[in-house]
Amino acid sequence: MIVLAIDGALGGFSTAISRHDRIVASSSETGAVALERGLAMIEAALQRARIAKSEIDRLAVGMGPGTFTGLRIAIAYSKSLAAAWKRPLVPISSFDLLEFGRDFERVLTVVEGRPGVISARYRSGRETHRASGRIADVLETLVGGTLSDLNVVGAPKDVLHALAERGLIVRAVQPLVTPAAAAAALVASGRTPPKTLHEVRADYGELPAVTLPKR
C-alpha cells in the first residue's frame, strides 16, 4: 500500500509517502508555510519517491488538535486531493501521531495551539481523558495532585515547568517518528478510512481567541 500523508497541525507543514509501511520520502518546514509551500512540498515528495499520483492508494492527514491555520489548510488540501484523485482519506489525531511507535502505560500527550493554551490527552491503562484550555486548568483537570511519575510527550517548556511545580516526576519523551506526516503515513495504512470525506473534520481543541465586533 502507498500512502501520501500531510500535516499542518504540529508546527509548520510536513508531508510524507510510505510504501509497504516504509517511509520513502518526507519533508517538513517550520512556520506558517502551508498556504505558500504546501502543494509544492507534496509534489516534490512524489517526485523524490518516484511515485505517480495514480499509484497512491490512500491519503492521510493530521486532524489536530494543533495550530489553527495550518490545520485548516492541511484538511482542505487533503480533502481536495482525495476528491480529485478519488482516493480514501484517513484522519489521524495529533495525539496518536505524537505517541506513535511507543507503548505507554501512563502518558500525558500535549499539543500547543497558541501561547498559554494547550490541548492534552491523558491515558492511564484503559482510561482516556481530554481537556483543552489554559495550561493550569488543563493540568488540574487531567493530572490533579497525583505524585507518581508521568511520561509526557510533546509538551513545551512552560507545560513541563507547570508540571514540576505540582511536584510531579516527569519523563519528557520526544516523538519517535518525525515529521508528523511520516507518522500519519505509517498509521493510516492500518486504519479503516471513513466512508465519505464529509466525515473528516478538524479537531481544533480550543478555537483561537477572537475579538467580537463593536456594535
C-alpha positions as CSV (number, residue, x, y, z in Angstrom):
1,M,0.0,0.0,0.0
2,I,1.2,3.5,-0.9
3,V,0.0,6.4,1.4
4,L,0.5,10.1,0.9
5,A,0.2,12.0,4.2
6,I,0.3,15.7,5.2
7,D,0.1,17.5,8.5
8,G,-0.2,21.2,9.3
9,A,-1.2,20.9,12.9
10,L,2.0,20.1,14.7
11,G,4.2,23.1,13.9
12,G,4.8,24.2,10.3
13,F,3.8,21.8,7.5
14,S,5.0,18.3,6.6
15,T,4.4,15.7,4.0
16,A,5.5,12.0,3.7
17,I,4.9,9.0,1.5
18,S,5.0,5.4,2.7
19,R,5.2,2.3,0.6
20,H,4.6,-1.1,2.3
21,D,4.9,0.6,5.8
22,R,8.3,2.2,5.0
23,I,8.8,5.9,4.5
24,V,10.2,6.6,1.0
25,A,10.0,10.4,1.1
26,S,9.3,13.1,3.6
27,S,9.9,16.8,4.2
28,S,8.9,19.5,6.7
29,E,9.2,23.2,7.1
30,T,8.6,25.3,10.1
31,G,6.5,28.4,10.4
32,A,3.3,29.5,8.5
33,V,4.3,27.9,5.2
34,A,1.3,25.7,4.5
35,L,-0.5,28.1,2.2
36,E,2.6,29.2,0.2
37,R,4.6,26.0,0.2
38,G,2.3,23.1,1.0
39,L,1.3,21.9,-2.5
40,A,4.8,22.3,-3.8
41,M,6.1,20.2,-1.0
42,I,3.6,17.4,-1.8
43,E,4.6,17.5,-5.5
44,A,8.3,17.4,-4.6
45,A,7.8,14.4,-2.3
46,L,6.1,12.5,-5.1
47,Q,9.0,13.3,-7.4
48,R,11.6,12.1,-4.9
49,A,9.7,8.9,-4.2
50,R,9.2,8.4,-8.0
51,I,5.6,7.7,-7.4
52,A,2.8,8.9,-9.7
53,K,-0.4,10.3,-8.4
54,S,-2.3,7.3,-9.9
55,E,-0.3,4.9,-7.7
56,I,-1.4,6.5,-4.4
57,D,-3.8,4.1,-2.6
58,R,-5.0,6.4,0.1
59,L,-4.2,9.8,1.7
60,A,-3.8,10.6,5.4
61,V,-4.0,13.9,7.3
62,G,-3.3,15.1,10.8
63,M,-6.7,16.1,12.1
64,G,-5.5,18.0,15.1
65,P,-5.6,19.5,17.6
66,G,-2.9,21.9,16.8
67,T,-2.1,25.2,15.0
68,F,-5.5,26.5,13.8
69,T,-4.5,28.0,10.4
70,G,-2.1,25.2,9.4
71,L,-4.7,22.6,10.4
72,R,-7.4,24.2,8.3
73,I,-5.1,24.4,5.3
74,A,-3.9,20.7,5.6
75,I,-7.5,19.5,5.9
76,A,-8.6,21.5,2.9
77,Y,-5.6,20.2,0.8
78,S,-6.2,16.6,1.8
79,K,-9.9,16.7,1.0
80,S,-9.3,18.4,-2.3
81,L,-6.7,15.8,-3.4
82,A,-8.7,12.9,-2.2
83,A,-11.8,14.1,-4.1
84,A,-9.8,14.8,-7.3
85,W,-7.9,11.5,-7.2
86,K,-10.9,9.5,-6.0
87,R,-9.0,8.1,-3.1
88,P,-10.0,7.4,0.6
89,L,-8.7,9.8,3.3
90,V,-7.7,8.7,6.8
91,P,-7.7,11.4,9.6
92,I,-5.2,10.8,12.4
93,S,-5.3,12.5,15.8
94,S,-2.3,14.6,16.7
95,F,-2.1,12.7,19.9
96,D,-1.7,9.4,18.0
97,L,1.0,10.9,15.8
98,L,3.0,12.1,18.8
99,E,2.7,8.7,20.6
100,F,3.2,6.5,17.5
101,G,5.7,3.7,18.0
102,R,5.8,3.8,21.8
103,D,3.8,1.8,24.3
104,F,2.9,3.8,27.4
105,E,1.0,2.6,30.4
106,R,0.5,6.1,31.6
107,V,1.1,9.2,29.5
108,L,0.2,12.8,29.1
109,T,0.4,14.0,25.5
110,V,0.3,17.8,24.9
111,V,-0.3,19.9,21.8
112,E,0.2,23.7,22.0
113,G,-2.4,25.6,19.9
114,R,-1.3,29.1,20.9
115,P,0.9,30.6,23.7
116,G,-0.5,29.6,27.1
117,V,-3.3,27.4,25.6
118,I,-3.0,23.6,25.1
119,S,-5.0,20.5,24.3
120,A,-3.9,17.4,26.1
121,R,-4.8,13.7,26.4
122,Y,-4.2,11.7,29.5
123,R,-4.1,7.9,29.3
124,S,-3.7,5.5,32.2
125,G,-4.4,1.9,31.5
126,R,-7.8,1.8,29.7
127,E,-8.9,5.2,30.8
128,T,-8.5,8.2,28.5
129,H,-9.4,11.8,29.2
130,R,-9.1,15.0,27.1
131,A,-9.0,18.7,28.0
132,S,-8.3,22.0,26.3
133,G,-7.7,25.5,27.6
134,R,-5.2,27.4,29.7
135,I,-2.2,25.3,30.9
136,A,-3.1,25.4,34.6
137,D,-6.7,24.5,34.0
138,V,-5.9,21.6,31.8
139,L,-3.3,20.1,34.1
140,E,-5.7,20.4,37.1
141,T,-8.4,18.6,35.1
142,L,-6.2,15.8,33.8
143,V,-3.5,15.1,36.4
144,G,-4.7,16.9,39.6
145,G,-2.4,16.4,42.5
146,T,-1.0,12.9,41.7
147,L,2.6,12.5,42.7
148,S,3.6,9.4,40.7
149,D,5.9,9.7,37.8
150,L,4.5,10.6,34.4
151,N,5.5,10.2,30.8
152,V,4.9,13.5,28.9
153,V,5.0,13.7,25.1
154,G,5.1,16.9,23.1
155,A,5.0,19.3,26.0
156,P,6.6,22.8,25.6
157,K,8.8,24.1,28.4
158,D,6.1,26.1,30.1
159,V,4.0,22.9,30.5
160,L,6.9,21.0,31.9
161,H,7.6,23.8,34.3
162,A,4.0,23.8,35.4
163,L,4.1,20.0,36.0
164,A,7.3,20.4,38.0
165,E,5.6,23.0,40.2
166,R,3.0,20.4,41.0
167,G,5.6,18.1,42.4
168,L,5.3,15.6,39.5
169,I,8.2,13.4,38.5
170,V,8.2,13.9,34.7
171,R,9.8,12.0,32.0
172,A,9.8,14.2,28.9
173,V,9.6,12.0,25.8
174,Q,10.2,13.1,22.2
175,P,8.1,11.7,19.3
176,L,9.7,8.5,17.9
177,V,8.7,9.2,14.3
178,T,9.1,12.7,12.7
179,P,8.0,14.6,10.9
180,A,4.3,14.3,11.9
181,A,3.3,13.4,8.3
182,A,5.6,10.4,8.4
183,A,3.8,9.0,11.5
184,A,0.5,9.7,9.7
185,A,1.5,7.7,6.7
186,L,2.5,4.7,8.8
187,V,-0.6,4.9,11.0
188,A,-3.0,5.3,8.1
189,S,-2.1,2.0,6.3
190,G,-3.6,0.1,9.2
191,R,-6.8,2.0,9.7
192,T,-10.2,1.9,8.0
193,P,-11.0,5.1,6.1
194,P,-14.3,6.9,6.8
195,K,-17.0,6.2,4.2
196,T,-17.1,9.8,3.0
197,L,-14.9,12.8,3.0
198,H,-17.7,14.6,5.0
199,E,-16.8,12.5,8.0
200,V,-13.2,14.0,8.1
201,R,-13.4,17.0,10.4
202,A,-10.7,19.1,12.1
203,D,-10.2,18.8,15.8
204,Y,-9.3,22.3,16.8
205,G,-9.1,21.6,20.5
206,E,-9.8,25.1,21.5
207,L,-10.6,27.7,18.9
208,P,-8.2,30.7,18.8
209,A,-9.2,33.9,20.6
210,V,-11.4,36.3,18.6
211,T,-12.4,39.9,19.0
212,L,-16.1,40.5,18.7
213,P,-17.0,43.5,16.5
214,K,-18.4,46.5,18.3
215,R,-22.0,47.4,17.7
